Amino acid sequence: MQKISKIILKNFKFFYGEIPIILDRKHVLFYGENGSGKSSVYWALYTFLQSVFKTDVLEVKKYFDVRHDENLVNRFAVDTAPSGITVEMEDENKGLIRREISSEAINTLRDSVIIETTLGSDFLDYKVLSRIYAYYHKEEIDLFDFFQHHLMAFINFREELIRPGEATGTKNAERWWEYFEEGLTPKPKMHEDQYKDFQRFVASFNTEFKYYLEQIEKLTNDYIKIRLKENFTIKFNYVNGTYNDFKPGTTGRSWAVKPPKILLTVYLVTNLITDENKRKVTSPQSFLNEAKLSALALAMRMAILDEKFVAAYPKILVLDDLLISMDMSNREFVMGMLLENYCKDYQIIFFTHQRSLFEDVRKYIEIYYSDVARKAGETSNDIIKQYWSKNWLLYEMYETEGENGIPIPSIQPYESNLQKAFKYFKKDIDYNACGNYLRMSLEEFFRKFVPRSYFVTDGGTPIPASSMMLDGLLSKARTYFTEVGFDTDSLAKLDRYRTRSLNPASHYNPQTEYYKRELLEIFSIIHTLEENKNLPVLEKDSHIRFRIETISGRIFNYRATLLDDIILYKKADGSDSYFNSRDKREYAMVSCEVDGTVRELNHIIRSKTLLELYNETIAFINRTEQANEAQDIFEIFTNDAGVSLNALKAY
């Protein structure tokens, strides 16, 4: 299947001159400050794919003609300079196709590959999504205009429309609506076949659109309820479009086209409200908060994407600041959904101007592919950390200056703080910058590696990890490392270096060789720290089982839901992995089966180690019987499939 390997922009919007963007058939995450050219790449892809729907080549060339009011030519380019968008696509066998729309050539019109790519692709823009609910309180939400301007080009009906005088038909909703919107000129008599045929077409348009919305409504509600776990559903009320309807309050005809309406209503799903009328929310833009409205809009757009899915088509999914208004739980859900359900069939191109969102998405991608690598049997820590790079490219975009001070975009591969530190240590010698990036790299490591439960005050009040500097992070890390059995000598060294090589104020010193040796040792310490592992073998919300047998032969089978992960540890020294017997967590007890009878349980056990949970259960059984006690607690506890914790050790 074809995927984009390269985009070449030539004097298009912010791109002055000719600038290639390498995608290498991979998914791409772009971070770009406002004004860096990020939106130019987004609109280049949109303009390129939309060109296939133009029937007149001049409707495409206008974007590259400086004399046209709608041109998108870079303002600094001379009038005679060529302007355009070129896209190179390759399949798995490196078969290359190259298409362009420019001031010099247009070769996308009626091109089968680009048509298929356009029909299979989609653009999800946060600003566009917000228009689904951007209405005043008293306004009804009528989505027909939204469908007309953003979606119809990507919708196909079940039936074909063959316009009078044309040999071929089309299922495309936008072509149907264009014919509808034109009406009939000149106006025929109402008894003539032309008029009757057109009215039959109007009825077919309404039938097809209503059927399409019924499918979308069901899929949208599945997303809202099952995937996003929101407590509401949506309903589309389709009001037929008409032609030559009666004028309001008269018996005369209007001879005008009246567009359909797509009215959106929300229904609350709750047992607390029994009155159906009270469940109905006619102004969801006022009732739901922005996060829920964003979830609603996203669910609808994903439903539309799923409805038009054709496996054989090349597909691009372009996302612009998609998650910016969502809370963290919905962000993680959407990222999981994209990686698990869409990466296989789509080439994802994700844009954001928000650094924190870029970091959230980047970290999610890295963690997801690390898990994929481990499940595939990979044991090398270096390979596991970079496994994501087989599938993704990460770019940062900034505004810089080209010749004669003309602003141009700078597109650079993303570098971690550690990579930047190494560059300033080895290549662009700057020990001050190296120390700063090493400090940031260490802060990033400890914020991610040390569990959230350790970021609390002495009184138990949570402290945001993001607000802590290296000294505070080292203190929390020392407590954590001591409790789980990791070596703390490296932390003591870092605490000393924190006031010297990792302190920007100390770098102005003629003894650069001294600092060079310290910086080199800090690189080694970071490498050692990263060799420590603390990965869950059973994650929060999964089930755990254990059984207790009595002297009389009765067997008690218990099942519980984990409210915290069970972690497997491994030291950097290469010794065997282990569970920490002192790890405390919470458990929601689910059931106990005795003699074939299952009794439902419904209580929470708080802050207990596995051994404490086991001994507490033994003590309960010993009130009426005598229980046999196990020797190895990590052999007794199993996952839902009956595999013991010892057998679940992945390294």
Helices and strands as residue ranges (DSSP letters): E 3-12, E 15-22, E 27-32, H 38-50, G 51-53, H 58-61, G 62-64, E 84-90, E 96-102, H 112-120, E 122-125, H 126-130, H 144-150, G 152-154, E 156-161, E 170-172, H 173-182, H 193-222, I 223-227, E 232-239, E 242-243, E 257-258, E 261-268, H 276-279, E 280-281, H 284-287, H 290-307, E 316-320, H 328-337, I 338-342, E 347-352, H 355-375, H 381-385, G 387-390, E 392-401, G 403-405, E 407-413, H 417-426, H 431-449, G 452-454, G 465-467, H 470-484, H 489-497, G 504-506, H 512-531, E 533-538, E 543-549, E 555-562, E 566-570, E 585-594, E 597-608, H 610-621, H 633-636
